Amino acid sequence: MSLQRESVAAVDAQAVPYHLLARTAAHRWWRPLVGILLLLGVAAVFLVVTAAVGMGLAVLVGIGLDAEGSFSAPLWEFGFGFATIAVILPAVLLTARWSQRRPVGTVSSVEGRLRWRWLLHCGGWAVLGFAVIAAVEFALAPDWDAASWPGWPTFLAVLAIAVTLVPLQATAEEYLCRGWLVQTFASWTRTPWPGALATSVLFVALHDYTEPLVFADLFIFAMAMCWLTIRTGGLEAAIALHVVNNATFAVFSGAQGVPSLDQSGSYSLWDVLPTTVLTVAYTWWIDRRARRLGIATRSRPAPSAGTIGA
């Protein structure tokens, strides 16, 4: 029995936390630099292809560009905006495979895959959180304007985008900011927190909000999602909250017309406080749930054939 316990301890010692999954046997100090350049190049190619396809389809259906280079049809512009971010996802996965010579699933979690049951579990709590916020806000200050209802065809089109492109867009941002970049930085530093800080600043910069309160809300969200990713050994918890957040925005805004992707403007404390509180509460609760359910936080390399107790 003592030999078996020693064998299990040896296997545990080899287990790797999520943030170090990019530090494989093939790791060299220069590989992350090559990976960053490769990611920029692959993403640029995908963006060009997406833009070409989008404009080609727009021409076929008779949609042109306005003076600012945006699609003249708001619904088309709305969907295209999410599509251009979604294509970052395959770019991230290909970069992990080509530059770091590792399975693409190691960007998802320590189990080398996206843990769908855990993702859906977290998604259920995220939906509940946003449902509570929506109920409270509507009870305190109902702002439904029946005159702004765009009609069922437009609303259903927004809904279709919300359930197809929005999840891919949010997932792509998580794979980039909380996944590949955090792992890449940690391959140098061996600790996840410098990468978490840097990617959180990048996440804020990728949004074109102009209100300091929103900057703070986004930074808290980004750091909280880094915390959950590291503590739960994968991206599922972060993906769940991000997808539900963005999809909720699209659906509720779509009931008043095609949502605008313009994020500039002023916001009050009460505009951002509910989502900030939800982010903190969700992070605390999902962290507890992960520990209670025994969600894996380290990879488990298979013991060799000669290991006692295998």
C-alpha positions as a Markdown table, in Angstrom:
| # | Residue | x | y | z |
|---|---|---|---|---|
| 1 | Met | 0.0 | 0.0 | 0.0 |
| 2 | Ser | 2.9 | 2.4 | 0.8 |
| 3 | Leu | 4.4 | 1.7 | -2.6 |
| 4 | Gln | 1.0 | 2.5 | -4.3 |
| 5 | Arg | 0.7 | 5.7 | -2.3 |
| 6 | Glu | 4.2 | 6.7 | -3.4 |
| 7 | Ser | 3.3 | 6.0 | -7.0 |
| 8 | Val | 0.2 | 8.1 | -6.8 |
| 9 | Ala | 2.2 | 10.9 | -5.2 |
| 10 | Ala | 4.8 | 10.7 | -8.0 |
| 11 | Val | 2.0 | 11.0 | -10.7 |
| 12 | Asp | 0.5 | 14.0 | -8.8 |
| 13 | Ala | 3.9 | 15.6 | -8.8 |
| 14 | Gln | 3.9 | 15.5 | -12.6 |
| 15 | Ala | 0.5 | 17.0 | -12.9 |
| 16 | Val | 0.5 | 20.4 | -14.6 |
| 17 | Pro | -1.7 | 23.4 | -13.8 |
| 18 | Tyr | -3.6 | 25.0 | -16.6 |
| 19 | His | -1.3 | 28.1 | -16.9 |
| 20 | Leu | 1.7 | 25.9 | -17.6 |
| 21 | Leu | 0.3 | 23.7 | -20.3 |
| 22 | Ala | 2.2 | 25.6 | -23.0 |
| 23 | Arg | 5.5 | 24.8 | -21.3 |
| 24 | Thr | 5.9 | 21.5 | -23.0 |
| 25 | Ala | 9.1 | 19.6 | -23.8 |
| 26 | Ala | 9.2 | 21.5 | -27.0 |
| 27 | His | 9.3 | 24.9 | -25.2 |
| 28 | Arg | 12.1 | 27.3 | -25.9 |
| 29 | Trp | 12.3 | 30.9 | -24.8 |
| 30 | Trp | 11.8 | 32.1 | -28.4 |
| 31 | Arg | 8.7 | 30.0 | -29.1 |
| 32 | Pro | 6.2 | 32.4 | -27.5 |
| 33 | Leu | 7.6 | 35.2 | -29.6 |
| 34 | Val | 7.1 | 33.1 | -32.8 |
| 35 | Gly | 3.7 | 32.2 | -31.6 |
| 36 | Ile | 2.6 | 35.8 | -31.2 |
| 37 | Leu | 3.8 | 36.7 | -34.6 |
| 38 | Leu | 2.2 | 33.6 | -36.1 |
| 39 | Leu | -1.1 | 34.4 | -34.3 |
| 40 | Leu | -1.1 | 37.9 | -35.8 |
| 41 | Gly | -0.4 | 36.5 | -39.3 |
| 42 | Val | -3.0 | 33.7 | -39.2 |
| 43 | Ala | -5.6 | 36.0 | -37.6 |
| 44 | Ala | -5.0 | 38.6 | -40.3 |
| 45 | Val | -5.5 | 36.0 | -43.0 |
| 46 | Phe | -8.8 | 34.8 | -41.5 |
| 47 | Leu | -10.0 | 38.4 | -41.1 |
| 48 | Val | -9.3 | 39.2 | -44.7 |
| 49 | Val | -11.1 | 36.0 | -45.8 |
| 50 | Thr | -14.1 | 36.8 | -43.6 |
| 51 | Ala | -14.2 | 40.4 | -44.9 |
| 52 | Ala | -14.1 | 39.2 | -48.5 |
| 53 | Val | -16.9 | 36.7 | -47.9 |
| 54 | Gly | -19.0 | 39.2 | -46.0 |
| 55 | Met | -18.7 | 41.8 | -48.6 |
| 56 | Gly | -19.3 | 39.3 | -51.4 |
| 57 | Leu | -22.5 | 38.1 | -49.8 |
| 58 | Ala | -23.6 | 41.6 | -49.1 |
| 59 | Val | -23.2 | 42.5 | -52.8 |
| 60 | Leu | -25.2 | 39.4 | -53.8 |
| 61 | Val | -28.2 | 40.6 | -51.6 |
| 62 | Gly | -27.8 | 44.2 | -52.6 |
| 63 | Ile | -26.2 | 45.7 | -49.5 |
| 64 | Gly | -23.6 | 48.3 | -49.9 |
| 65 | Leu | -21.2 | 50.3 | -47.8 |
| 66 | Asp | -21.8 | 53.7 | -46.3 |
| 67 | Ala | -19.4 | 56.7 | -46.2 |
| 68 | Glu | -17.6 | 55.3 | -43.1 |
| 69 | Gly | -17.0 | 51.9 | -44.7 |
| 70 | Ser | -19.7 | 50.1 | -42.7 |
| 71 | Phe | -22.5 | 48.0 | -44.2 |
| 72 | Ser | -25.5 | 50.1 | -45.0 |
| 73 | Ala | -27.8 | 47.5 | -43.4 |
| 74 | Pro | -27.5 | 47.7 | -39.5 |
| 75 | Leu | -28.4 | 44.0 | -39.1 |
| 76 | Trp | -25.7 | 43.0 | -41.5 |
| 77 | Glu | -23.1 | 45.2 | -39.8 |
| 78 | Phe | -24.2 | 43.7 | -36.4 |
| 79 | Gly | -23.6 | 40.1 | -37.5 |
| 80 | Phe | -20.4 | 40.9 | -39.4 |
| 81 | Gly | -18.9 | 42.5 | -36.3 |
| 82 | Phe | -19.2 | 39.3 | -34.3 |
| 83 | Ala | -18.0 | 37.2 | -37.2 |
| 84 | Thr | -14.8 | 39.1 | -37.5 |
| 85 | Ile | -14.0 | 38.3 | -33.8 |
| 86 | Ala | -15.2 | 34.7 | -34.0 |
| 87 | Val | -12.5 | 33.8 | -36.6 |
| 88 | Ile | -9.8 | 34.5 | -34.0 |
| 89 | Leu | -10.8 | 31.2 | -32.4 |
| 90 | Pro | -9.3 | 28.9 | -35.1 |
| 91 | Ala | -6.3 | 31.2 | -35.3 |
| 92 | Val | -5.6 | 30.7 | -31.6 |
| 93 | Leu | -6.0 | 26.9 | -31.9 |
| 94 | Leu | -3.8 | 26.6 | -35.0 |
| 95 | Thr | -1.1 | 28.8 | -33.3 |
| 96 | Ala | -1.0 | 26.5 | -30.2 |
| 97 | Arg | -0.6 | 23.5 | -32.5 |
| 98 | Trp | 2.0 | 24.9 | -34.8 |
| 99 | Ser | 4.1 | 27.1 | -32.7 |
| 100 | Gln | 4.0 | 25.3 | -29.3 |
| 101 | Arg | 3.6 | 21.7 | -30.7 |
| 102 | Arg | 0.8 | 20.8 | -28.3 |
| 103 | Pro | -2.7 | 19.4 | -28.6 |
| 104 | Val | -5.2 | 22.3 | -29.2 |
| 105 | Gly | -7.4 | 20.9 | -26.4 |
| 106 | Thr | -4.8 | 22.0 | -23.9 |
| 107 | Val | -6.0 | 25.6 | -24.5 |
| 108 | Ser | -9.4 | 24.4 | -23.4 |
| 109 | Ser | -8.6 | 22.8 | -20.1 |
| 110 | Val | -6.3 | 20.5 | -18.1 |
| 111 | Glu | -8.2 | 17.5 | -19.4 |
| 112 | Gly | -7.2 | 18.4 | -23.0 |
| 113 | Arg | -10.8 | 19.1 | -24.1 |
| 114 | Leu | -13.7 | 21.4 | -23.4 |
| 115 | Arg | -15.6 | 20.0 | -20.5 |
| 116 | Trp | -19.2 | 20.4 | -21.8 |
| 117 | Arg | -21.0 | 19.3 | -18.6 |
| 118 | Trp | -19.1 | 21.8 | -16.5 |
| 119 | Leu | -19.6 | 24.5 | -19.1 |
| 120 | Leu | -23.4 | 23.9 | -19.1 |
| 121 | His | -23.4 | 23.8 | -15.3 |
| 122 | Cys | -21.7 | 27.2 | -15.2 |
| 123 | Gly | -23.9 | 28.5 | -17.9 |
| 124 | Gly | -27.0 | 27.7 | -15.9 |
| 125 | Trp | -25.7 | 29.8 | -13.0 |
| 126 | Ala | -24.8 | 32.7 | -15.4 |
| 127 | Val | -28.3 | 32.6 | -16.8 |
| 128 | Leu | -29.8 | 32.7 | -13.3 |
| 129 | Gly | -27.6 | 35.7 | -12.4 |
| 130 | Phe | -28.7 | 37.7 | -15.4 |
| 131 | Ala | -32.3 | 36.8 | -14.9 |
| 132 | Val | -32.2 | 38.2 | -11.4 |
| 133 | Ile | -30.5 | 41.4 | -12.7 |
| 134 | Ala | -33.1 | 41.8 | -15.5 |
| 135 | Ala | -36.0 | 41.2 | -13.0 |
| 136 | Val | -34.7 | 43.8 | -10.5 |
| 137 | Glu | -33.9 | 46.4 | -13.1 |
| 138 | Phe | -37.3 | 46.0 | -14.8 |
| 139 | Ala | -39.1 | 46.2 | -11.4 |
| 140 | Leu | -37.2 | 49.4 | -10.4 |
| 141 | Ala | -37.1 | 51.2 | -13.7 |
| 142 | Pro | -39.0 | 49.6 | -16.6 |
| 143 | Asp | -37.8 | 51.1 | -19.8 |
| 144 | Trp | -39.7 | 49.1 | -22.4 |
| 145 | Asp | -40.7 | 51.3 | -25.3 |
| 146 | Ala | -43.4 | 49.5 | -27.3 |
| 147 | Ala | -42.9 | 52.1 | -30.1 |
| 148 | Ser | -39.3 | 50.9 | -30.6 |
| 149 | Trp | -40.3 | 47.2 | -31.3 |
| 150 | Pro | -38.6 | 46.4 | -34.6 |
| 151 | Gly | -41.0 | 43.6 | -35.6 |
| 152 | Trp | -40.6 | 39.9 | -35.5 |
| 153 | Pro | -38.5 | 39.4 | -38.6 |
| 154 | Thr | -35.8 | 41.8 | -37.3 |
| 155 | Phe | -36.0 | 40.5 | -33.7 |
| 156 | Leu | -35.7 | 36.9 | -34.8 |
| 157 | Ala | -32.7 | 37.8 | -37.0 |
| 158 | Val | -31.0 | 39.4 | -34.0 |
| 159 | Leu | -31.9 | 36.3 | -31.9 |
| 160 | Ala | -30.3 | 34.1 | -34.6 |
| 161 | Ile | -27.1 | 36.1 | -34.4 |
| 162 | Ala | -27.3 | 35.9 | -30.5 |
| 163 | Val | -27.4 | 32.1 | -30.5 |
| 164 | Thr | -24.9 | 31.5 | -33.3 |
| 165 | Leu | -22.3 | 34.2 | -33.8 |
| 166 | Val | -22.3 | 35.7 | -30.3 |
| 167 | Pro | -21.2 | 32.5 | -28.5 |
| 168 | Leu | -18.4 | 32.1 | -31.0 |
| 169 | Gln | -17.3 | 35.7 | -30.6 |
| 170 | Ala | -17.2 | 35.4 | -26.7 |
| 171 | Thr | -15.5 | 32.1 | -26.8 |
| 172 | Ala | -12.8 | 33.4 | -29.2 |
| 173 | Glu | -12.1 | 36.3 | -26.8 |
| 174 | Glu | -11.8 | 33.8 | -23.9 |
| 175 | Tyr | -9.5 | 31.5 | -25.8 |
| 176 | Leu | -7.3 | 34.4 | -26.7 |
| 177 | Cys | -7.2 | 36.5 | -23.5 |
| 178 | Arg | -7.8 | 34.0 | -20.7 |
| 179 | Gly | -6.4 | 31.0 | -22.6 |
| 180 | Trp | -3.5 | 31.1 | -25.0 |
| 181 | Leu | -2.0 | 34.4 | -23.9 |
| 182 | Val | -2.1 | 33.6 | -20.2 |
| 183 | Gln | -0.5 | 30.3 | -21.0 |
| 184 | Thr | 2.1 | 31.9 | -23.3 |
| 185 | Phe | 3.1 | 34.5 | -20.7 |
| 186 | Ala | 3.3 | 31.8 | -18.0 |
| 187 | Ser | 5.6 | 29.7 | -20.2 |
| 188 | Trp | 8.2 | 32.5 | -19.5 |
| 189 | Thr | 7.2 | 33.5 | -15.9 |
| 190 | Arg | 6.0 | 30.2 | -14.6 |
| 191 | Thr | 3.3 | 32.1 | -12.7 |
| 192 | Pro | -0.1 | 33.1 | -14.3 |
| 193 | Trp | -0.5 | 36.6 | -12.8 |
| 194 | Pro | 1.7 | 38.8 | -15.0 |
| 195 | Gly | -0.1 | 37.3 | -18.0 |
| 196 | Ala | -3.4 | 37.7 | -16.3 |
| 197 | Leu | -2.7 | 41.4 | -15.7 |
| 198 | Ala | -1.4 | 42.0 | -19.2 |
| 199 | Thr | -4.2 | 40.3 | -20.9 |
| 200 | Ser | -6.8 | 42.0 | -18.8 |
| 201 | Val | -5.4 | 45.4 | -19.9 |
| 202 | Leu | -5.5 | 44.1 | -23.5 |
| 203 | Phe | -9.1 | 43.0 | -23.0 |
| 204 | Val | -10.1 | 46.5 | -21.9 |
| 205 | Ala | -8.1 | 48.1 | -24.8 |
| 206 | Leu | -9.9 | 45.8 | -27.4 |
| 207 | His | -13.2 | 47.5 | -26.5 |
| 208 | Asp | -13.8 | 51.1 | -27.6 |
| 209 | Tyr | -15.7 | 52.3 | -24.5 |
| 210 | Thr | -14.8 | 55.8 | -23.4 |
| 211 | Glu | -16.3 | 55.7 | -19.8 |
| 212 | Pro | -13.9 | 55.1 | -16.9 |
| 213 | Leu | -16.5 | 53.2 | -15.0 |
| 214 | Val | -16.9 | 50.7 | -17.9 |
| 215 | Phe | -13.1 | 50.4 | -18.0 |
| 216 | Ala | -13.1 | 49.4 | -14.4 |
| 217 | Asp | -16.0 | 46.9 | -14.9 |
| 218 | Leu | -14.2 | 45.3 | -17.9 |
| 219 | Phe | -10.9 | 45.0 | -16.0 |
| 220 | Ile | -12.7 | 43.4 | -13.0 |
| 221 | Phe | -14.4 | 41.0 | -15.4 |
| 222 | Ala | -11.2 | 40.1 | -17.1 |
| 223 | Met | -9.2 | 39.5 | -13.9 |
| 224 | Ala | -12.1 | 37.5 | -12.4 |
| 225 | Met | -12.3 | 35.3 | -15.5 |
| 226 | Cys | -8.5 | 34.7 | -15.3 |
| 227 | Trp | -9.0 | 33.7 | -11.7 |
| 228 | Leu | -11.7 | 31.3 | -12.5 |
| 229 | Thr | -9.7 | 29.8 | -15.4 |
| 230 | Ile | -6.7 | 29.2 | -13.2 |
| 231 | Arg | -8.7 | 27.9 | -10.2 |
| 232 | Thr | -11.0 | 25.6 | -12.3 |
| 233 | Gly | -8.3 | 24.4 | -14.7 |
| 234 | Gly | -10.0 | 25.5 | -17.9 |
| 235 | Leu | -12.0 | 28.1 | -19.8 |
| 236 | Glu | -15.5 | 26.8 | -19.3 |
| 237 | Ala | -16.5 | 29.1 | -16.4 |
| 238 | Ala | -15.2 | 32.2 | -18.2 |
| 239 | Ile | -16.8 | 31.2 | -21.5 |
| 240 | Ala | -20.2 | 30.6 | -19.8 |
| 241 | Leu | -20.4 | 34.0 | -18.2 |
| 242 | His | -19.1 | 35.8 | -21.3 |
| 243 | Val | -21.5 | 34.1 | -23.7 |
| 244 | Val | -24.5 | 34.7 | -21.5 |
| 245 | Asn | -23.5 | 38.3 | -20.9 |
| 246 | Asn | -23.1 | 39.1 | -24.6 |
| 247 | Ala | -26.2 | 37.1 | -25.7 |
| 248 | Thr | -28.3 | 38.8 | -23.1 |
| 249 | Phe | -27.2 | 42.2 | -24.3 |
| 250 | Ala | -28.0 | 41.2 | -27.9 |
| 251 | Val | -31.5 | 39.8 | -27.1 |
| 252 | Phe | -32.7 | 42.6 | -24.8 |
| 253 | Ser | -31.3 | 45.3 | -27.1 |
| 254 | Gly | -32.8 | 43.5 | -30.1 |
| 255 | Ala | -36.3 | 44.0 | -28.7 |
| 256 | Gln | -35.8 | 47.7 | -29.2 |
| 257 | Gly | -34.1 | 47.5 | -32.7 |
| 258 | Val | -30.9 | 46.3 | -34.2 |
| 259 | Pro | -28.2 | 46.8 | -31.5 |
| 260 | Ser | -25.3 | 49.1 | -32.3 |
| 261 | Leu | -21.7 | 48.0 | -31.9 |
| 262 | Asp | -20.7 | 51.5 | -31.1 |
| 263 | Gln | -19.6 | 51.3 | -27.4 |
| 264 | Ser | -18.8 | 55.0 | -26.9 |
| 265 | Gly | -20.9 | 57.2 | -24.7 |
| 266 | Ser | -21.4 | 58.0 | -21.0 |
| 267 | Tyr | -22.6 | 55.5 | -18.4 |
| 268 | Ser | -23.7 | 56.0 | -14.8 |
| 269 | Leu | -22.6 | 53.9 | -11.8 |
| 270 | Trp | -26.0 | 52.2 | -11.9 |
| 271 | Asp | -25.4 | 51.2 | -15.5 |
| 272 | Val | -22.3 | 49.1 | -14.7 |
| 273 | Leu | -22.7 | 48.2 | -11.0 |
| 274 | Pro | -25.1 | 45.3 | -11.5 |
| 275 | Thr | -22.8 | 43.4 | -13.9 |
| 276 | Thr | -19.8 | 44.1 | -11.7 |
| 277 | Val | -21.6 | 42.7 | -8.7 |
| 278 | Leu | -22.7 | 39.7 | -10.8 |
| 279 | Thr | -19.1 | 39.1 | -11.9 |
| 280 | Val | -17.8 | 39.0 | -8.4 |
| 281 | Ala | -20.7 | 36.9 | -7.1 |
| 282 | Tyr | -20.5 | 34.4 | -10.0 |
| 283 | Thr | -16.7 | 34.1 | -9.5 |
| 284 | Trp | -17.0 | 33.4 | -5.8 |
| 285 | Trp | -19.9 | 30.9 | -6.3 |
| 286 | Ile | -18.4 | 29.0 | -9.3 |
| 287 | Asp | -15.0 | 28.8 | -7.5 |
| 288 | Arg | -16.9 | 27.1 | -4.6 |
| 289 | Arg | -18.8 | 24.8 | -6.9 |
| 290 | Ala | -15.7 | 23.7 | -8.7 |
| 291 | Arg | -14.1 | 22.7 | -5.4 |
| 292 | Arg | -17.2 | 20.9 | -4.2 |
| 293 | Leu | -17.7 | 19.0 | -7.4 |
| 294 | Gly | -14.0 | 18.1 | -7.6 |
| 295 | Ile | -13.4 | 19.8 | -11.0 |
| 296 | Ala | -9.8 | 18.9 | -12.2 |
| 297 | Thr | -7.4 | 21.8 | -11.9 |
| 298 | Arg | -4.3 | 19.9 | -13.0 |
| 299 | Ser | -3.5 | 17.6 | -15.9 |
| 300 | Arg | -3.2 | 13.9 | -15.1 |
| 301 | Pro | -0.4 | 12.3 | -17.1 |
| 302 | Ala | -1.0 | 8.5 | -17.6 |
| 303 | Pro | 1.4 | 6.4 | -15.5 |
| 304 | Ser | 3.9 | 4.3 | -17.4 |
| 305 | Ala | 3.2 | 0.6 | -17.9 |
| 306 | Gly | 5.7 | -0.4 | -15.1 |
| 307 | Thr | 4.2 | 1.8 | -12.4 |
| 308 | Ile | 3.0 | 0.1 | -9.3 |
| 309 | Gly | -0.8 | 0.4 | -9.0 |
| 310 | Ala | -1.3 | 1.2 | -12.7 |
